[in-house]
């Protein structure tokens, strides 16, 4: 196992060696981040990708929030990755916002069925 890695990274300035453990932790995190980004590349295809994300995160249950939810769902209903989005929200326990055309409360119900079957049933 390595003790020090010389001249691996240019930051912080004037540093020529870094601890092996730190290097491997950073490298592992970079690999994990790359994996997560690759897995979520569908997000770039979402109908919401160029929209203001505030639309999909209404606050409260006022009439204004209900209108906002309806608008967000309308965007989701036209989206080519709607099911990918919903599955992501269910599998990563997203607890706020509209994901895949479903609100927090709707996802709770869907999540219960998903845990039983592993599939997005009746959606």
LUMLO-718078 format. One line per 2 residues: their letters; for each residue x negated, y, z negated of N, C-alpha, C. Coordinates in nm, 2 decimals. Each point is the difference from the previous one (the first is absolute). Layout:
<sites>
A) X/Y/Z/X/Y/Z/X/Y/Z  ...
</sites>
This chain:
<sites>
XX) -0.08/-0.12/0.00/0.08/0.12/0.00/-0.09/0.12/0.00  0.05/0.11/0.06/-0.08/0.12/0.01/-0.01/0.08/-0.13
XX) -0.11/0.07/-0.02/-0.01/0.09/-0.12/0.04/0.14/0.05  -0.06/0.05/0.10/0.03/0.13/0.05/0.01/-0.01/0.15
XX) 0.07/0.09/0.06/0.01/0.01/0.14/-0.05/0.14/0.04  -0.10/0.00/0.09/-0.07/0.12/0.03/0.06/0.07/0.13
XX) 0.02/0.12/-0.01/0.05/0.09/0.11/0.12/-0.06/0.07  0.10/-0.03/-0.07/0.12/-0.06/0.06/0.10/0.11/0.03
XX) 0.01/0.10/-0.09/0.10/0.10/0.02/-0.07/0.14/-0.01  0.05/0.10/0.07/-0.07/0.13/-0.01/0.06/0.09/-0.11
XX) 0.09/-0.05/-0.08/0.06/0.08/-0.10/-0.01/-0.08/-0.13  -0.03/0.06/-0.11/-0.03/0.14/-0.03/-0.14/0.03/0.06
XX) -0.02/0.13/0.03/-0.12/0.05/0.06/-0.13/-0.04/-0.08  -0.10/-0.03/0.06/-0.13/-0.03/-0.06/0.00/-0.13/-0.07
XX) 0.10/-0.09/0.02/0.00/-0.13/-0.06/-0.05/-0.10/0.10  -0.10/-0.08/-0.04/-0.05/-0.10/0.10/0.04/-0.14/-0.05
XX) 0.04/-0.02/-0.12/0.04/-0.13/-0.05/0.13/0.01/-0.07  0.07/-0.11/0.01/0.12/-0.01/-0.08/0.01/-0.13/-0.07
XX) 0.07/-0.01/-0.10/0.01/-0.13/-0.08/0.08/-0.10/0.09  -0.05/-0.12/0.00/0.06/-0.11/0.08/0.15/-0.01/-0.03
XX) 0.04/0.00/-0.13/0.13/-0.02/-0.04/0.09/0.11/0.05  -0.04/0.12/0.00/0.08/0.11/0.05/0.02/-0.02/0.15
XX) -0.11/-0.03/0.07/0.01/-0.02/0.14/0.10/-0.11/0.04  0.00/-0.11/-0.07/0.10/-0.11/0.03/0.14/0.04/-0.04
XX) 0.02/0.08/-0.10/0.13/0.04/-0.04/0.06/0.10/0.11  -0.09/0.09/0.05/0.04/0.09/0.10/0.03/-0.08/0.13
XX) -0.08/-0.09/0.03/0.02/-0.08/0.13/0.13/-0.08/-0.01  0.02/-0.06/-0.12/0.13/-0.08/-0.01/0.12/0.09/0.01
XX) -0.01/0.12/-0.06/0.12/0.10/0.01/0.02/0.04/0.15  -0.11/0.03/0.07/0.01/0.03/0.14/0.07/-0.11/0.08
XX) -0.04/-0.12/-0.02/0.06/-0.11/0.06/0.15/-0.02/-0.03  0.03/0.02/-0.13/0.14/0.00/-0.04/0.08/0.11/0.07
XX) -0.05/0.12/0.00/0.07/0.11/0.07/0.02/-0.03/0.14  -0.10/-0.05/0.07/0.01/-0.03/0.14/0.10/-0.10/0.03
XX) 0.01/-0.10/-0.09/0.10/-0.11/0.01/0.14/0.06/-0.01  0.02/0.09/-0.10/0.13/0.06/-0.03/0.04/0.09/0.12
XX) -0.09/0.07/0.06/0.03/0.09/0.11/0.04/-0.08/0.12  -0.08/-0.11/0.02/0.04/-0.09/0.12/0.14/-0.06/-0.02
XX) 0.03/-0.04/-0.12/0.13/-0.06/-0.03/0.11/0.10/0.02  -0.02/0.12/-0.02/0.10/0.10/0.01/0.00/0.09/0.12
XX) -0.07/-0.05/0.11/-0.01/0.07/0.12/0.14/0.03/0.06  0.10/-0.09/-0.03/0.14/0.02/0.05/0.05/0.14/-0.04
XX) -0.05/0.06/-0.11/0.04/0.13/-0.05/-0.01/0.11/0.11  -0.10/-0.02/0.08/-0.03/0.10/0.10/0.11/0.00/0.11
XX) 0.07/-0.11/0.01/0.11/-0.02/0.10/0.13/0.04/-0.05  0.01/0.03/-0.13/0.13/0.04/-0.06/0.06/0.13/0.05
XX) 0.13/0.00/0.01/0.07/0.12/0.05/-0.03/0.12/-0.10  -0.03/-0.03/-0.12/-0.03/0.10/-0.10/-0.14/0.05/0.00
XX) -0.09/-0.06/0.07/-0.14/0.03/-0.01/-0.03/0.15/0.03  0.08/0.06/0.08/-0.03/0.14/0.03/0.09/0.10/-0.07
XX) 0.08/-0.06/-0.09/0.10/0.09/-0.07/-0.05/0.04/-0.14  0.07/0.09/-0.06/-0.03/0.04/-0.14/0.04/-0.11/-0.09
XX) -0.09/-0.05/-0.08/0.03/-0.12/-0.08/0.10/0.04/-0.11  0.02/0.12/-0.03/0.10/0.04/-0.11/0.14/-0.04/0.04
XX) 0.03/-0.01/0.13/0.13/-0.05/0.04/0.03/-0.14/-0.06  -0.10/-0.08/-0.01/0.02/-0.14/-0.05/-0.02/-0.02/-0.15
XX) -0.01/0.11/-0.07/-0.01/-0.01/-0.14/0.09/0.11/-0.07  0.13/-0.02/0.01/0.10/0.09/-0.06/-0.01/-0.01/-0.15
XX) 0.03/0.11/-0.06/0.00/0.01/-0.15/0.14/0.01/-0.05  0.04/-0.09/-0.09/0.13/0.00/-0.06/0.11/-0.07/0.08
XX) 0.12/0.04/-0.04/0.12/-0.07/0.07/0.10/0.11/0.03  -0.05/0.12/0.02/0.09/0.11/0.04/0.05/-0.02/0.15
XX) 0.09/0.08/0.04/0.05/0.00/0.13/-0.11/0.02/0.10  -0.09/0.09/-0.03/-0.12/0.03/0.08/-0.08/-0.12/0.02
XX) -0.03/-0.07/-0.11/-0.08/-0.12/0.00/0.07/-0.11/0.09  0.13/-0.01/-0.02/0.08/-0.10/0.08/-0.01/0.03/0.15
XX) 0.00/0.12/0.03/-0.01/0.04/0.15/-0.14/-0.03/0.05  -0.10/0.03/-0.09/-0.14/-0.03/0.04/-0.02/-0.15/0.02
XX) 0.06/-0.09/-0.09/-0.01/-0.14/0.02/0.06/-0.04/0.13  0.12/0.05/0.03/0.06/-0.03/0.13/-0.08/0.03/0.12
XX) -0.07/0.12/-0.01/-0.09/0.04/0.11/-0.12/-0.09/0.01  -0.05/-0.04/-0.11/-0.12/-0.09/0.00/0.04/-0.13/0.05
XX) 0.12/-0.06/-0.04/0.04/-0.12/0.06/0.03/0.00/0.15  0.04/0.11/0.04/0.03/0.02/0.15/-0.13/-0.01/0.08
XX) -0.11/0.05/-0.06/-0.13/-0.01/0.06/-0.05/-0.15/0.00  0.02/-0.06/-0.12/-0.04/-0.14/-0.01/0.08/-0.09/0.10
XX) 0.13/0.03/0.02/0.08/-0.09/0.08/-0.05/0.01/0.15  -0.07/0.10/0.04/-0.05/0.01/0.13/-0.15/-0.05/0.01
XX) -0.05/-0.05/-0.11/-0.15/-0.03/0.00/-0.03/-0.14/0.04  -0.10/-0.02/0.07/-0.04/-0.13/0.05/-0.07/-0.08/-0.10
XX) -0.05/0.06/-0.11/-0.07/-0.08/-0.11/0.08/0.00/-0.13  0.13/0.02/0.01/0.09/0.01/-0.12/-0.02/-0.13/-0.09
XX) 0.00/-0.11/0.06/-0.01/-0.12/-0.09/-0.14/-0.02/-0.06  -0.10/0.04/0.08/-0.14/0.00/-0.06/-0.01/0.09/-0.12
XX) 0.07/0.12/0.02/0.00/0.10/-0.11/0.07/-0.05/-0.12  0.12/-0.06/0.02/0.07/-0.05/-0.11/-0.07/-0.12/-0.07
XX) -0.06/-0.09/0.07/-0.08/-0.11/-0.05/-0.12/0.05/-0.08  -0.06/0.11/0.05/-0.11/0.06/-0.08/0.05/0.06/-0.13
XX) 0.11/0.07/0.01/0.05/0.06/-0.12/0.04/-0.10/-0.11  0.06/-0.11/0.05/0.04/-0.11/-0.09/-0.13/-0.07/-0.06
XX) -0.09/-0.03/0.08/-0.12/-0.08/-0.04/-0.09/0.08/-0.09  0.00/0.13/0.02/-0.09/0.09/-0.08/0.07/0.07/-0.11
XX) 0.13/-0.03/-0.02/0.08/0.06/-0.11/0.01/0.15/0.00  0.02/0.05/0.12/0.03/0.15/0.01/0.13/0.03/-0.07
XX) -0.01/0.08/-0.10/0.12/0.02/-0.08/0.07/0.14/0.02  -0.05/0.07/0.10/0.07/0.13/0.03/0.00/0.02/0.15
XX) 0.09/0.08/0.04/0.01/0.04/0.14/0.08/-0.10/0.08  0.02/0.04/0.13/0.07/-0.08/0.10/-0.11/-0.07/0.08
XX) 0.00/-0.13/0.00/-0.09/-0.09/0.08/0.07/-0.10/0.08  -0.02/0.00/0.13/0.07/-0.10/0.08/0.15/0.01/0.00
XX) 0.04/0.12/-0.02/0.15/0.03/-0.01/0.07/-0.03/-0.13  -0.08/-0.03/-0.10/0.06/-0.04/-0.13/-0.05/0.09/-0.11
XX) 0.10/0.04/-0.09/-0.03/0.08/-0.11/-0.06/-0.08/-0.11  -0.04/0.06/-0.11/-0.05/-0.07/-0.12/0.10/-0.11/-0.05
XX) 0.12/0.04/-0.01/0.11/-0.09/-0.06/0.02/-0.12/0.10  0.01/0.04/0.13/0.02/-0.11/0.10/-0.12/-0.10/0.00
XX) -0.12/0.06/-0.01/-0.12/-0.09/0.00/0.00/-0.09/-0.13  0.05/0.04/-0.11/0.01/-0.08/-0.12/0.08/-0.13/0.03
XX) 0.11/0.02/0.07/0.08/-0.12/0.04/-0.07/-0.08/0.10  -0.06/0.06/0.10/-0.07/-0.08/0.10/-0.12/-0.07/-0.06
XX) -0.07/0.07/-0.09/-0.12/-0.06/-0.07/0.04/-0.13/-0.07  0.11/0.00/-0.07/0.05/-0.12/-0.07/0.01/-0.12/0.09
XX) 0.06/0.02/0.12/0.02/-0.10/0.10/-0.14/-0.04/0.06  -0.08/0.10/0.02/-0.13/-0.02/0.06/-0.09/-0.09/-0.09
XX) 0.01/0.02/-0.13/-0.08/-0.08/-0.10/0.05/-0.15/0.00  0.13/-0.02/0.03/0.05/-0.13/0.00/-0.03/-0.08/0.13
XX) 0.01/0.08/0.11/-0.02/-0.07/0.13/-0.13/0.03/0.08  -0.06/0.12/-0.03/-0.12/0.04/0.07/0.04/0.07/0.13
XX) 0.13/0.02/0.02/0.05/0.06/0.13/0.09/0.12/-0.03  0.00/0.09/0.09/0.10/0.11/-0.01/0.13/-0.04/0.04
XX) 0.08/-0.05/-0.09/0.13/-0.06/0.03/0.11/0.10/0.01  0.09/-0.01/0.10/0.11/0.08/0.02/-0.03/0.15/0.01
X) -0.11/0.02/0.08/-0.03/0.15/0.02/-0.03/0.02/0.14
</sites>
